[in-house]
């Protein structure tokens, strides 16, 4: 299965493992909660999906790579203690708490979240001295003398032996205690993730043209050559930083992330072309719906690679704008909830009490932010939203103090006005993005009327979560028109195919 399917499978398993009966007991006993074992090539996103699952389910996440653990660090160190048996004092060996188990308790203490996922990566690369203890751990959730706390689900991961010389093959006894999931690289699935993360468009545009270079591992006379999803993501991040600092990108830099000489040369050459297209085409004019006849003619006559790259550049600008508007929309929805709670009490409070409530709300939000961060369950989008709410609440409190208003109702009117201004700004931004999207559709229709670029654009707008949410919230007549045309075209194709089968 691909990594997206694996994510849903793991999420469902965690949900079932954490399900309780009417007495508050977990329905699946600990001994029957088989740990999940993700087996897949390195760099395909195994750790990333664990972070996403924790964030989406609101539970904690503790991550460990088992390659650096010895028997002592995993199981704890021995020490001598005294016990009394049948009235006789004897000295016995005990063990300190495992570093891994201790980290779980530290996470619960810091975050206040009592349930979570313990994710152990590279589990099939454990040291020889630790290997015998893993069987007990996988079955009973025990490291040494200390048990993993209830409410914590174990997910493990590892690489197939062809990718890692340190891999130890699990025997049947061990495998029989695991839920094995084999994961394969899948570019379309990774692209969905990458688009949501804002991965540099030069990487996505290049891989759209050369999907076979998304993931490859080869043995050559010089050694092992490889290109992984992790490599592409890390390269994309450094490209963005290089551009911010106006630094030159060359093969030496690209080769630090992609370990395949041919791919390095081809991507570096494409990256130079990509920037040339950005300079040659007036992107602002196109999205404003005012491309010159010369621009349209050049795009129409361009080779397929250039046309697809240009479409990628244009779409990336609109996608980023849509994403920003939806961030503001999510923030506005969160603020509306906070303001409603204040509105219920406004008539019975004075201004000082209102400012005190605002301060407490901001403090509560800061505490929530700290807890989610400590639990490794804080997404970047949620972080921005919480910080935005805190900023609004604190700004409102200072404005009320400055205005020196006595009545709570008057104070609430000021808060509503501040919120209304923010809402109008968001709506104005949304209208601007709608106009740019209309400009993009118009250019694609005029320049690429005979090609597949319109289908590519419609597909990107549909599969990208931020774009789909924007269109659902604010609408796009162009998108709706072409969607209906494509649905009609599909129905016509199905009818013609059915007639052909019937021989009519």
Steps between C-alpha positions, in 0.01 A plus 500: 500500500606863470580725795155668494323164528740398777418819689126427495558140605717604795257775599213251509707252701598766756135606530391142570783435746401811698127420500355439849202309634237634740735435795780710354711197411666463161297260287813344348718367786864611499621150419278497188604846381739382234766762422490622141813445290544734202745345257610726217785669321674789681377854457143429383330680790456242776586747777298779334175302507546421869519873572187558292308224680589640843399851393170390345403277794613742770727246668868509593794360303836377623750406229820300540750356254613164633834498315679698771358307794698248700348245733570730796338814358189310384452275802653709777811458715526243783536607862499319838208542737398324821177303548362284782378146424365280786647741752848486343660803332665425168663707230345473152559654158256762372506712185465872452218610271564468129584826327216432255238437769620803697455722194136390474436603862688828442277570198181426697621722785587791271194484275224363724409261216474143631466303175735481208718310257847365573671489161817293483686542171768266360371227730651224284847655546526456878831388648565131553484537879161673484336267246388229750317759712300633206274193489389561858448867426294441185269257680468653847609867453771456763856634493696340782274514807298799380184491293388747234212699659146399408357703216821497299497317166825365358581558136833388360677544168794360312667471162519186283845336504583617146510860629689450825788262577427519873155344464433187704234272354215443744418137570148357475447525878563876490306568179204307641467770767494791255253652255719523192439781247719514191524850352611590147605842364214675317558839336135617464444437872823677595406791275177553698706518818765723338243747363347533848845565647578765240790305349694709245312488169816442297526156664135413435507628141815301429358180647177547306716473188728223631298288740745212464759710686289545812645197674779273383779295653764353269822307542782620271873438469557814713261383771135557585316789333170614647231764484232502772190698592684632804780621275257691276327660799827609663627634166177698453542661841861605436407637156247733663762625745761545225255711303419715803873569540551534121766225499592304187372142471739257329557128456713488812206611716246274329740205529498534878135388499464284187764228471461424132727681254255492211207628707719773651604627155150487356333668797761777522455574129122501545525730803689756291231476230226533762643832615537612141126438446422705812692793352380459141126482578324793675330293770326800662345612171380149418327454836352849475332385180709736283755288313633655179440334164874431483488314835203289389665423164825393663321272748290349220811421291709373794613140540307277741767526774489879491119512499473264796767694692321830433171351616677378815637849571159662452317238705755522781436875538122452513529195729709697750245786495213255556686337786555835671132596469392165648740551791329834566157336464591231755628771735178698458291193584704439815470865603124494444470214750704692759296818449168314532604379844568861599176629348289281726649669809556855368179652640579388855869602507691824517798587282759389757340159525497476119872575479565242770309236301696592185824456694388160630396389150841599362676320785288189444586505130873535580472204736326291232769595250772397746327168577456407134861591428623288792292207371640538144137537389513856365471555126638813337149611399367461856804684637430801275131494591562490877760777478254708295231459766743595777607810306137608449406444865801689634450784251134526602591509868745787448246693293235468773749622758591797282138598430413493874145373441293408805216289360549141383253546215702793363819299530339215310402738218867596462596134480232436236624795296858375511378159387288655222804688365702177491209320330471769231874479434471124456205537261687762300799266471269218390351719224851589381592131483178423313599760240847348466348153460271639230805650329676163515203320344472763229868469408489120492188505280655750258855367483446126545154442357610193303717341769460312827604794717139580600451142619827525698383826660160356591667193651740710709218718632296192590764290676667785689320527835553875543378579147197271532406664831536849353278420202242336726497805732520788251410344165647515151267524197788391271567188703131410519452552124791275403408243762151469348648478148736223606225308677283528187792386286554198726131407477510529120807276487328242720187503278707461180696216661177325601354539148818355353483199735133439403579532130219753440 
